[in-house]
């Protein structure tokens, strides 16, 4: 599932993973809003600075969602077990119940989970055998099961094998890349985000074009951006604030459109009406809405094409939130900007990147909502 080995790995939805520090797992840290116990700290009190979740050091990958009161988090441990906590509306935690959990609870007993993606309406996971599983609400067929009710435990989607899955954050749709490199999408399609040249909803996966050179995807509202194996950047769907990077605004696109002509894009992420990308040279770029300074450009002016954030060439991983972004540099430091509650002990907005603490060993981060999760070695 790597984009560029040694230069960061991005899972669908903007979960960015740095090169591994060793054979063991990591500590889990959280902060921000704590609706329904999504921080995993055994309560519903928000935190404005990073707090460790328990004392375990065997966490391996993380994902989260934080909209519409369905705030929740998921994590996979080193042993391949899947854990979930937070809101359990329509069974989106996969625990065969609809009861919220404020501390991590294991999802089933399997040890074969590889990655997860939490969306606004449903949850998805890929196992080590490449099979795709979904659960939670099934609005507009977002579970990819050709309709049906909500599901409170994981159910397999067909028999194909997949490498990347991204559930949209604020709408009931999904996008995924197969192990063959083909791109598929399903669910709600009002802005053409399924890439089918129409706005017809789909309750089962449908292929986006015929190409097999898709590398990674990032989604959020009704927008999707993707990188191909040649390093080119593509966007489609909603574009009301220029979040697709196509130098236009207030126009939606129902099929993939190339963003510029560069072939140097390495990793991407989305937030609500904003997008982010890191190039192979380590530069960080952002575009779209900036009403809370979430583009990191020192202003609240939106941009409809990629604009460089500062002049540094040391950015490695980026994760978009609801109206914020969090990033890791090559030296392992953690940085954030945008709407308040960013981990500084206050709720002040920042329009430029500011370092969180002084640690230099942050490993991965995700922040798809008003809460942030991060991993670091013990």
C-alpha positions as CSV (number, residue, x, y, z in Angstrom):
1,X,0.0,0.0,0.0
2,X,3.0,2.3,-0.2
3,X,3.3,5.2,-2.5
4,X,7.0,5.8,-2.1
5,X,9.0,3.6,0.2
6,X,11.0,5.7,2.6
7,X,9.2,8.9,1.7
8,X,5.9,8.2,3.5
9,X,2.9,6.0,2.9
10,X,-0.6,7.3,2.5
11,X,-3.7,5.2,3.0
12,X,-7.0,6.4,1.5
13,X,-8.5,9.3,3.5
14,X,-5.2,10.9,4.4
15,X,-3.8,8.6,7.0
16,X,-0.1,9.1,6.6
17,X,2.5,6.7,7.8
18,X,6.2,7.3,8.2
19,X,9.0,4.8,7.6
20,X,9.0,2.2,10.4
21,X,11.3,2.7,13.4
22,X,11.5,-1.0,14.2
23,X,9.6,-4.3,14.7
24,X,7.4,-3.2,17.5
25,X,4.2,-1.2,17.6
26,X,3.6,2.4,18.9
27,X,2.0,4.4,21.6
28,X,-1.4,6.0,20.7
29,X,-2.0,9.7,21.5
30,X,-5.2,11.7,21.0
31,X,-6.6,15.2,21.4
32,X,-9.4,17.5,20.3
33,X,-13.2,17.0,20.5
34,X,-14.3,14.0,22.4
35,X,-17.9,13.5,21.2
36,X,-19.1,10.0,22.1
37,X,-15.7,9.1,23.6
38,X,-13.9,9.2,20.2
39,X,-10.6,10.0,21.9
40,X,-10.6,6.6,23.6
41,X,-9.9,8.0,27.1
42,X,-12.8,6.4,28.9
43,X,-14.8,9.7,29.1
44,X,-16.3,12.4,26.8
45,X,-14.1,15.3,27.9
46,X,-12.4,17.1,25.1
47,X,-8.6,17.6,25.3
48,X,-6.6,20.5,23.9
49,X,-3.2,18.8,24.2
50,X,-2.0,15.3,23.3
51,X,-2.9,12.6,25.8
52,X,-1.8,9.0,25.6
53,X,-4.5,6.3,25.2
54,X,-3.7,3.7,27.9
55,X,-0.2,2.3,28.2
56,X,0.0,-0.1,25.3
57,X,2.7,0.2,22.7
58,X,1.4,-2.3,20.1
59,X,-0.7,0.0,17.9
60,X,0.2,0.0,14.3
61,X,-2.3,1.9,12.1
62,X,-5.1,4.4,12.8
63,X,-8.1,6.0,11.2
64,X,-11.0,8.2,12.4
65,X,-14.1,10.2,11.5
66,X,-15.5,13.2,13.2
67,X,-18.8,14.6,11.7
68,X,-22.5,14.6,12.5
69,X,-22.0,13.3,16.0
70,X,-20.6,10.1,14.6
71,X,-17.1,10.8,15.9
72,X,-15.2,7.5,16.2
73,X,-11.7,6.0,15.9
74,X,-10.3,2.7,14.7
75,X,-6.9,1.2,15.1
76,X,-5.1,-2.0,14.2
77,X,-2.6,-3.6,16.5
78,X,0.7,-5.3,15.6
79,X,-1.1,-8.7,15.9
80,X,-3.6,-7.8,13.2
81,X,-6.6,-7.3,15.6
82,X,-9.0,-4.4,14.9
83,X,-10.2,-2.0,17.7
84,X,-12.9,0.7,17.6
85,X,-14.4,3.3,19.9
86,X,-16.6,6.4,19.9
87,X,-20.0,6.8,18.3
88,X,-21.7,3.6,17.3
89,X,-24.6,5.1,15.4
90,X,-26.0,2.4,13.1
91,X,-23.3,0.0,14.3
92,X,-20.4,1.8,12.6
93,X,-18.0,0.4,15.2
94,X,-18.6,-3.1,13.9
95,X,-19.3,-4.5,17.4
96,X,-22.7,-6.1,16.6
97,X,-24.4,-3.4,18.8
98,X,-25.2,0.3,18.5
99,X,-23.8,1.2,21.9
100,X,-21.2,4.0,22.1
101,X,-17.8,3.1,23.5
102,X,-15.3,5.5,25.1
103,X,-12.4,3.1,25.3
104,X,-11.0,0.8,22.6
105,X,-13.0,-2.4,22.1
106,X,-11.9,-5.3,19.8
107,X,-13.9,-5.9,16.7
108,X,-14.4,-9.6,16.5
109,X,-11.5,-12.0,17.1
110,X,-9.7,-12.0,13.8
111,X,-6.0,-11.2,13.4
112,X,-6.0,-10.5,9.7
113,X,-6.8,-6.8,9.5
114,X,-4.5,-4.6,7.4
115,X,-6.1,-1.1,7.1
116,X,-9.3,0.7,7.8
117,X,-11.2,3.9,6.7
118,X,-13.9,5.6,8.7
119,X,-16.4,7.8,6.9
120,X,-19.3,9.9,7.9
121,X,-21.9,7.2,7.4
122,X,-20.0,3.9,7.3
123,X,-16.7,2.1,8.0
124,X,-14.5,-0.1,5.8
125,X,-11.5,-2.4,6.3
126,X,-9.2,-4.4,4.1
127,X,-7.8,-7.7,5.4
128,X,-4.3,-9.2,4.7
129,X,-5.8,-11.3,1.9
130,X,-7.0,-8.2,0.1
131,X,-10.7,-8.7,0.8
132,X,-12.8,-5.6,1.4
133,X,-15.3,-5.4,4.3
134,X,-17.8,-2.7,5.2
135,X,-20.3,-2.0,8.1
136,X,-22.4,0.8,9.5
137,X,-25.1,2.9,7.8
138,X,-26.0,2.1,4.2
139,X,-27.3,5.4,3.0
140,X,-27.2,5.5,-0.9
141,X,-25.6,2.1,-0.9
142,X,-22.3,3.3,0.7
143,X,-21.6,-0.2,2.0
144,X,-21.2,-1.4,-1.6
145,X,-23.5,-4.4,-1.1
146,X,-26.2,-3.5,-3.7
147,X,-28.5,-2.0,-1.0
148,X,-29.9,-3.4,2.2
149,X,-30.1,-2.2,5.8
150,X,-27.3,-0.9,8.1
151,X,-24.9,-3.5,9.4
152,X,-23.4,-3.6,12.9
153,X,-20.6,-6.1,12.0
154,X,-18.2,-6.4,9.0
155,X,-19.6,-8.0,5.8
156,X,-17.4,-8.8,2.8
157,X,-17.9,-6.7,-0.4
158,X,-17.8,-9.2,-3.3
159,X,-14.8,-11.4,-3.9
160,X,-12.2,-9.0,-5.5
161,X,-9.0,-8.0,-3.8
162,X,-8.2,-4.4,-2.9
163,X,-5.2,-2.3,-1.8
164,X,-6.7,1.0,-0.7
165,X,-10.1,2.1,0.6
166,X,-11.3,5.7,1.4
167,X,-14.7,6.4,2.9
168,X,-15.9,10.0,2.3
169,X,-16.1,12.0,5.5
170,X,-19.3,14.0,5.1
171,X,-21.2,12.1,2.4
172,X,-22.3,8.5,1.9
173,X,-19.8,7.4,-0.7
174,X,-16.6,5.5,-1.1
175,X,-13.6,5.0,-3.4
176,X,-11.1,2.2,-3.6
177,X,-8.2,0.9,-5.6
178,X,-7.9,-2.7,-6.5
179,X,-4.7,-4.7,-6.4
180,X,-4.7,-4.4,-10.2
181,X,-4.4,-0.6,-10.0
182,X,-8.0,0.0,-11.2
183,X,-10.1,2.6,-9.4
184,X,-13.7,2.0,-8.2
185,X,-16.3,4.1,-6.5
186,X,-19.9,3.8,-5.1
187,X,-22.6,5.5,-3.1
188,X,-23.9,9.1,-3.3
189,X,-23.0,10.9,-6.5
190,X,-24.6,14.4,-6.5
191,X,-21.4,16.1,-7.4
192,X,-20.1,13.5,-9.8
193,X,-17.6,12.3,-7.2
194,X,-17.9,8.7,-8.4
195,X,-16.2,9.7,-11.6
196,X,-18.8,8.2,-13.9
197,X,-19.6,11.2,-16.1
198,X,-23.0,11.4,-14.4
199,X,-24.6,12.1,-11.0
200,X,-26.3,8.7,-10.6
201,X,-25.9,7.0,-7.2
202,X,-24.4,3.5,-7.2
203,X,-25.0,0.9,-4.5
204,X,-22.2,-1.4,-5.7
205,X,-18.6,-0.7,-6.8
206,X,-18.3,0.7,-10.4
207,X,-15.0,1.3,-12.2
208,X,-13.7,4.8,-12.9
209,X,-12.6,4.6,-16.5
210,X,-10.4,1.7,-17.7
211,X,-7.0,2.7,-16.4
212,X,-5.0,0.5,-14.0
213,X,-2.3,3.0,-12.9
214,X,-4.0,4.6,-9.9
215,X,-1.7,4.8,-6.9
216,X,-3.6,6.4,-4.0
217,X,-6.7,8.4,-3.2
218,X,-7.9,11.0,-0.7
219,X,-11.5,12.0,-0.1
220,X,-13.5,14.2,2.2
221,X,-16.7,16.1,1.4
222,X,-17.9,15.4,-2.2
223,X,-14.3,15.8,-3.5
224,X,-11.7,13.2,-4.5
225,X,-8.1,13.7,-5.4
226,X,-5.8,10.9,-6.6
227,X,-2.2,10.3,-7.7
228,X,-1.3,7.9,-10.5
229,X,1.8,5.8,-10.6
230,X,3.4,8.3,-12.9
231,X,3.2,11.0,-10.1
232,X,0.4,13.0,-11.8
233,X,-2.4,14.5,-9.7
234,X,-6.1,14.2,-10.5
235,X,-9.3,15.6,-9.0
236,X,-13.0,15.4,-9.5
237,X,-16.3,15.9,-7.7
238,X,-17.3,19.0,-5.8
239,X,-15.2,22.1,-6.4
240,X,-17.1,25.1,-4.9
241,X,-13.9,26.5,-3.2
242,X,-11.4,25.3,-5.7
243,X,-10.5,22.2,-3.7
244,X,-9.8,20.2,-6.8
245,X,-6.9,22.4,-7.7
246,X,-8.1,23.0,-11.3
247,X,-7.8,26.8,-11.2
248,X,-11.6,27.0,-11.2
249,X,-14.3,27.3,-8.5
250,X,-18.0,26.7,-8.3
251,X,-17.8,24.0,-11.0
252,X,-18.1,20.3,-10.3
253,X,-16.5,17.6,-12.4
254,X,-17.9,14.1,-12.9
255,X,-14.8,12.5,-14.3
256,X,-11.1,12.8,-13.4
257,X,-9.3,15.9,-14.4
258,X,-5.5,16.4,-14.3
259,X,-4.2,19.0,-11.9
260,X,-1.4,20.8,-13.8
261,X,1.2,18.8,-15.7
262,X,3.7,17.9,-12.9
263,X,4.7,14.3,-12.2
264,X,6.2,14.9,-8.8
265,X,3.3,14.3,-6.4
266,X,4.0,11.9,-3.6
267,X,1.3,12.0,-1.0
268,X,-2.1,13.7,-0.6
269,X,-4.9,14.4,1.9
270,X,-8.2,16.3,2.0
271,X,-10.2,18.3,4.5
272,X,-13.6,19.9,4.1
273,X,-13.4,21.9,0.9
274,X,-9.5,21.9,1.1
275,X,-6.8,19.7,-0.2
276,X,-3.1,19.1,0.5
277,X,-0.2,17.5,-1.3
278,X,3.5,16.8,-0.7
279,X,5.8,16.5,-3.7
280,X,8.8,14.2,-4.0
281,X,11.1,17.2,-3.2
282,X,9.5,17.5,0.2
283,X,7.6,20.7,-0.4
284,X,4.0,21.1,0.9
285,X,1.2,22.5,-1.2
286,X,-2.5,23.3,-0.4
287,X,-5.6,24.6,-2.2
288,X,-9.3,25.2,-1.6
289,X,-11.1,26.9,1.3
290,X,-9.1,28.7,3.9
291,X,-11.7,30.4,6.1
292,X,-10.0,29.2,9.2
293,X,-6.4,29.4,7.8
294,X,-6.5,25.7,7.1
295,X,-4.3,26.1,4.0
296,X,-1.4,27.2,6.2
297,X,-0.6,30.1,4.0
298,X,-0.9,32.8,6.6
299,X,-4.2,34.1,5.2
300,X,-7.9,33.1,5.0
301,X,-8.1,33.5,1.2
302,X,-9.0,30.5,-0.8
303,X,-6.8,29.2,-3.6
304,X,-8.1,27.3,-6.6
305,X,-4.7,25.8,-7.6
306,X,-1.9,24.3,-5.6
307,X,0.1,26.9,-3.6
308,X,3.3,26.2,-1.7
309,X,3.2,26.4,2.1
310,X,6.4,28.2,3.0
311,X,9.7,27.2,1.4
312,X,10.7,24.1,3.4
313,X,11.5,20.8,1.7
314,X,11.2,18.7,4.8
315,X,7.5,17.7,4.8
316,X,6.8,14.0,4.9
317,X,3.2,13.3,5.9
318,X,0.0,15.3,5.9
319,X,-3.5,14.7,7.3
320,X,-6.5,17.0,6.7
321,X,-9.1,17.5,9.4
322,X,-12.5,19.2,9.3
323,X,-11.1,22.7,9.1
324,X,-7.4,22.0,10.0
325,X,-4.4,20.0,9.0
326,X,-1.7,18.2,10.8
327,X,1.7,17.2,9.3
328,X,5.0,15.5,10.2
329,X,8.4,16.6,9.0
330,X,11.3,14.4,8.1
331,X,12.8,15.1,11.5
332,X,9.8,13.5,13.2
333,X,8.3,16.8,14.5
334,X,4.6,17.3,14.5
335,X,2.9,20.5,13.1
336,X,-0.6,21.8,12.7
337,X,-2.7,24.8,11.6
338,X,-6.3,25.8,11.0
339,X,-9.3,25.8,13.4
340,X,-8.7,25.9,17.1
341,X,-8.2,22.9,19.4
342,X,-5.0,21.9,17.6
343,X,-3.1,20.5,20.5
344,X,-1.6,23.7,22.0
345,X,-3.8,23.8,25.2
346,X,-6.1,26.5,23.7
347,X,-8.7,27.0,21.0
348,X,-7.0,29.7,18.9
349,X,-7.0,29.4,15.1
350,X,-3.6,29.3,13.3
351,X,-3.1,30.2,9.7
352,X,0.5,29.0,9.4
353,X,2.1,25.7,10.6
354,X,3.0,25.7,14.3
355,X,4.9,22.9,16.0
356,X,3.1,20.8,18.7
357,X,5.5,20.2,21.5
358,X,9.2,19.4,21.0
359,X,9.2,15.7,20.3
360,X,11.0,14.4,17.2
361,X,9.7,10.9,17.0
362,X,6.1,11.1,15.7
363,X,5.3,8.2,13.4
364,X,1.8,8.8,11.9
365,X,-1.2,11.0,12.2
366,X,-4.9,11.2,11.2
367,X,-7.4,13.9,12.0
368,X,-10.6,13.6,9.9
369,X,-12.9,15.7,12.0
370,X,-12.4,17.7,15.2
371,X,-10.1,15.1,16.9
372,X,-6.6,13.9,16.1
373,X,-4.9,10.6,16.6
374,X,-1.2,10.1,16.3
375,X,1.3,7.3,16.9
376,X,4.9,7.4,18.2
377,X,7.4,4.9,19.5
378,X,7.6,4.5,23.3
